[in-house]
Amino acid sequence: MERQYVEGRVSVITPVYNVEKYIDKTLESIFAQTYKDIEIVLVDDCSKDNSAQIIAKYKEKHPEIIYFLQSKNMGAGAARNKALELASGQYVAFLDSDDLWLPKKTEKQIKLMKEKKSPFSYAAIEMMDEEGKTIKGKRNLKETCDYKYLLHNTIIATSSVIVDRSMLGDFRMPLRRGGQDYATWLSLLRNGAVACGINETLVRYRVGSNSLSSNKFKSIKQVWEIQTQDEHINKIAAAFHVGCFGFNAVKKYYL
């Protein structure tokens, strides 16, 4: 039976794990949205800090918060999938628990999706450090993205994505160890859908203190696996795509 969604509602999908330092700021950035028909679906992947207590205090004043505690730690992909299951909205928007939205983010993307009749939108980001200090300004992006373009570019930031489920249907993220978001965007665009982007900073993306270089090498390996295993792309084409992907990733973080 086809799922019924609340028309116009945006369900924010946020996995939670040991983010007591950031979750209040992330939630406040959602409450500050100029688009008001929003529910917030927080799935806690068995946090060991005070994340649950902080969320409980917000939940007292904000009935739009849905909180679910996983029975065991299963990773961000499984947490997002549980949130997708619980979400009631026509639109699902992804926001990681340490990132921030600018106030008009949701309003502008929904408006663009309606104008372009697009089921998928994304926006430009700026990067900040763990203390919230901007470390890299807006990264320009292409204002349309299809499956072919996404094969060789890092254009879509997870915390900027909004998907219209009334057009693309109910979906889940593949439960792979890494790169679930990239694999999901490919699967959603695989059958000809075109995503639309806003070349304006609407998201502040937090960069952790872990080594960026080692993370990017891991990311490139994940892209190779997703393209050859999930998308069944031949290895010669995948090698070219991964080379382009790596170059664009270096540009994104260092140039």
VEXDREN-2710 file (C-alpha; in Angstrom, 1 decimal):
% VEXDREN-2710
k/r/px/py/pz
1/MET/0.0/0.0/0.0
2/GLU/1.4/3.4/-1.0
3/ARG/2.3/5.7/1.9
4/GLN/0.3/8.8/2.5
5/TYR/2.2/12.0/3.4
6/VAL/1.1/15.3/5.0
7/GLU/1.1/17.7/2.0
8/GLY/3.6/20.5/2.4
9/ARG/5.1/19.3/5.6
10/VAL/8.9/19.0/5.8
11/SER/10.2/16.2/8.1
12/VAL/13.8/16.9/9.2
13/ILE/15.8/13.7/9.4
14/THR/18.5/13.9/12.1
15/PRO/20.6/11.0/13.5
16/VAL/21.9/11.7/17.0
17/TYR/25.0/10.2/18.6
18/ASN/27.0/11.9/21.4
19/VAL/26.3/15.5/20.2
20/GLU/25.6/17.3/23.5
21/LYS/28.0/20.0/22.4
22/TYR/26.0/20.9/19.2
23/ILE/22.4/19.6/19.3
24/ASP/20.9/22.7/20.9
25/LYS/22.4/24.9/18.2
26/THR/21.2/22.5/15.4
27/LEU/17.7/22.5/16.8
28/GLU/17.6/26.3/17.2
29/SER/18.5/26.6/13.5
30/ILE/15.4/24.5/12.7
31/PHE/13.1/26.5/15.0
32/ALA/14.4/29.7/13.3
33/GLN/13.2/28.6/9.8
34/THR/10.8/30.9/8.0
35/TYR/9.0/27.9/6.6
36/LYS/6.8/26.7/9.5
37/ASP/5.2/23.3/8.6
38/ILE/8.1/21.3/10.0
39/GLU/8.5/18.2/12.1
40/ILE/11.8/17.1/13.5
41/VAL/12.6/13.4/13.7
42/LEU/15.5/12.7/15.9
43/VAL/16.8/9.1/16.1
44/ASP/19.3/8.5/18.9
45/ASP/21.8/5.8/18.1
46/CYS/22.4/5.0/21.8
47/SER/24.3/8.2/22.8
48/LYS/26.4/7.9/25.9
49/ASP/26.4/11.6/26.7
50/ASN/23.6/14.1/27.7
51/SER/22.1/14.4/24.2
52/ALA/18.8/12.6/25.2
53/GLN/18.4/14.9/28.2
54/ILE/18.9/18.1/26.1
55/ILE/16.4/16.8/23.5
56/ALA/13.9/16.0/26.3
57/LYS/13.9/19.6/27.5
58/TYR/13.3/20.9/24.0
59/LYS/10.5/18.4/23.5
60/GLU/8.6/19.8/26.4
61/LYS/8.1/23.1/24.5
62/HIS/8.2/21.7/20.9
63/PRO/5.6/19.1/20.1
64/GLU/6.9/19.0/16.5
65/ILE/9.9/16.9/17.8
66/ILE/9.7/13.1/17.4
67/TYR/12.4/11.3/19.4
68/PHE/13.2/7.7/19.0
69/LEU/15.9/5.7/20.8
70/GLN/17.5/2.8/18.9
71/SER/17.7/-0.5/20.7
72/LYS/21.4/-0.7/19.9
73/ASN/24.0/1.3/18.1
74/MET/23.6/0.7/14.4
75/GLY/25.2/3.7/12.7
76/ALA/23.9/6.8/11.0
77/GLY/22.4/5.0/8.0
78/ALA/20.2/2.9/10.1
79/ALA/19.2/5.9/12.2
80/ARG/18.3/7.9/9.1
81/ASN/16.2/4.9/7.9
82/LYS/14.3/4.7/11.1
83/ALA/13.6/8.5/10.9
84/LEU/12.4/8.1/7.3
85/GLU/10.0/5.4/8.5
86/LEU/8.7/7.7/11.3
87/ALA/8.5/10.9/9.2
88/SER/5.0/12.0/8.0
89/GLY/5.9/14.8/5.7
90/GLN/5.7/15.0/1.9
91/TYR/9.2/16.4/2.0
92/VAL/12.2/15.0/3.9
93/ALA/15.1/17.2/4.7
94/PHE/18.4/15.9/6.0
95/LEU/20.3/17.7/8.7
96/ASP/23.2/16.2/10.6
97/SER/23.2/16.9/14.3
98/ASP/26.3/19.2/14.3
99/ASP/25.4/21.3/11.2
100/LEU/23.3/24.4/11.0
101/TRP/20.7/25.8/8.6
102/LEU/20.3/29.5/7.8
103/PRO/16.7/30.8/8.5
104/LYS/15.4/30.9/4.9
105/LYS/16.9/27.5/3.8
106/THR/13.7/25.5/3.8
107/GLU/11.5/28.2/2.4
108/LYS/13.8/28.9/-0.5
109/GLN/14.4/25.3/-1.5
110/ILE/10.7/24.3/-1.4
111/LYS/9.8/27.4/-3.5
112/LEU/12.5/26.4/-6.1
113/MET/11.3/22.8/-6.2
114/LYS/7.8/23.9/-6.9
115/GLU/9.0/26.3/-9.6
116/LYS/11.2/23.8/-11.3
117/LYS/8.8/20.8/-10.6
118/SER/11.9/19.1/-9.2
119/PRO/11.7/16.3/-6.6
120/PHE/15.1/16.9/-5.2
121/SER/17.0/20.1/-4.1
122/TYR/20.3/21.0/-2.5
123/ALA/22.2/24.2/-1.6
124/ALA/25.6/25.7/-1.2
125/ILE/27.4/25.4/2.1
126/GLU/30.1/27.1/4.1
127/MET/32.5/25.2/6.4
128/MET/33.0/26.0/10.1
129/ASP/35.3/24.4/12.8
130/GLU/34.2/22.7/16.0
131/GLU/33.7/26.1/17.7
132/GLY/31.6/27.5/14.9
133/LYS/34.2/29.7/13.3
134/THR/34.0/29.9/9.5
135/ILE/37.0/28.2/7.9
136/LYS/35.9/28.2/4.3
137/GLY/33.3/30.4/2.6
138/LYS/30.7/29.4/0.1
139/ARG/31.5/26.7/-2.3
140/ASN/29.9/27.5/-5.7
141/LEU/27.8/24.8/-7.2
142/LYS/26.0/23.9/-10.4
143/GLU/22.3/24.7/-10.2
144/THR/21.2/21.4/-11.7
145/CYS/22.5/17.9/-11.1
146/ASP/21.6/14.7/-12.8
147/TYR/22.8/11.1/-12.4
148/LYS/25.6/11.5/-14.9
149/TYR/27.0/14.6/-13.3
150/LEU/26.8/13.1/-9.8
151/LEU/29.0/10.2/-10.9
152/HIS/32.1/12.5/-10.9
153/ASN/31.3/15.4/-8.6
154/THR/30.9/16.0/-4.9
155/ILE/28.2/18.6/-5.4
156/ILE/25.5/17.5/-2.9
157/ALA/26.0/18.1/0.8
158/THR/23.8/15.9/2.9
159/SER/22.6/18.6/5.3
160/SER/21.4/20.6/2.3
161/VAL/19.1/18.0/0.7
162/ILE/15.3/18.1/0.5
163/VAL/13.4/15.3/-1.3
164/ASP/9.8/15.3/-2.3
165/ARG/8.5/11.8/-1.5
166/SER/5.2/12.4/-3.3
167/MET/7.3/12.4/-6.5
168/LEU/10.1/10.0/-5.8
169/GLY/8.2/7.7/-3.4
170/ASP/9.2/6.1/-0.1
171/PHE/12.9/5.3/0.1
172/ARG/15.7/4.1/2.4
173/MET/19.4/4.5/2.5
174/PRO/21.5/1.4/1.8
175/LEU/23.1/0.0/5.0
176/ARG/26.7/0.2/3.9
177/ARG/29.6/1.2/6.2
178/GLY/30.1/4.5/4.5
179/GLY/28.8/6.7/1.7
180/GLN/25.2/5.9/2.4
181/ASP/24.2/9.4/1.4
182/TYR/26.0/9.4/-1.9
183/ALA/24.6/6.0/-2.8
184/THR/21.1/7.3/-2.0
185/TRP/21.4/10.4/-4.2
186/LEU/22.5/8.2/-7.1
187/SER/19.6/5.8/-6.6
188/LEU/17.1/8.7/-6.5
189/LEU/18.5/10.3/-9.6
190/ARG/19.1/7.0/-11.5
191/ASN/15.8/7.0/-13.4
192/GLY/16.1/10.5/-14.9
193/ALA/15.1/12.8/-12.1
194/VAL/17.0/16.1/-12.1
195/ALA/18.0/17.8/-8.8
196/CYS/17.9/21.6/-8.6
197/GLY/20.4/23.6/-6.5
198/ILE/20.6/27.1/-5.0
199/ASN/24.0/28.7/-5.3
200/GLU/23.7/30.5/-2.0
201/THR/25.0/29.6/1.4
202/LEU/22.0/28.1/3.3
203/VAL/23.9/25.5/5.4
204/ARG/26.9/25.7/7.8
205/TYR/28.8/22.4/7.7
206/ARG/30.9/21.6/10.7
207/VAL/34.3/20.0/10.0
208/GLY/35.6/17.8/12.8
209/SER/39.2/17.7/14.1
210/ASN/39.8/14.3/12.4
211/SER/42.3/14.3/9.5
212/LEU/40.6/15.5/6.4
213/SER/43.0/13.8/4.1
214/SER/42.5/10.4/5.6
215/ASN/38.7/10.9/5.5
216/LYS/38.9/11.9/1.8
217/PHE/40.9/8.9/0.9
218/LYS/38.2/6.7/2.6
219/SER/35.5/8.7/0.8
220/ILE/37.1/8.0/-2.6
221/LYS/37.3/4.3/-1.9
222/GLN/33.6/4.4/-1.0
223/VAL/32.8/6.1/-4.3
224/TRP/34.6/3.3/-6.2
225/GLU/32.7/0.6/-4.3
226/ILE/29.3/2.3/-4.8
227/GLN/29.9/2.8/-8.5
228/THR/31.2/-0.7/-9.2
229/GLN/29.1/-2.7/-6.8
230/ASP/25.8/-0.8/-6.3
231/GLU/25.6/0.9/-9.7
232/HIS/27.3/-1.8/-11.7
233/ILE/29.4/0.6/-13.7
234/ASN/32.3/-0.9/-15.5
235/LYS/35.7/-0.4/-13.9
236/ILE/37.3/1.8/-16.6
237/ALA/34.4/4.3/-16.5
238/ALA/34.3/4.1/-12.6
239/ALA/38.1/4.8/-12.5
240/PHE/37.6/7.9/-14.6
241/HIS/34.7/9.0/-12.4
242/VAL/36.6/8.4/-9.2
243/GLY/39.6/10.5/-10.6
244/CYS/37.2/13.4/-11.3
245/PHE/35.6/12.9/-7.9
246/GLY/39.0/13.0/-6.1
247/PHE/40.0/16.2/-8.0
248/ASN/36.7/17.9/-7.1
249/ALA/37.0/16.8/-3.5
250/VAL/40.5/18.4/-3.3
251/LYS/39.1/21.6/-4.8
252/LYS/36.3/21.6/-2.3
253/TYR/38.4/21.4/0.8
254/TYR/41.7/22.9/-0.1
255/LEU/41.4/25.4/-3.1
END
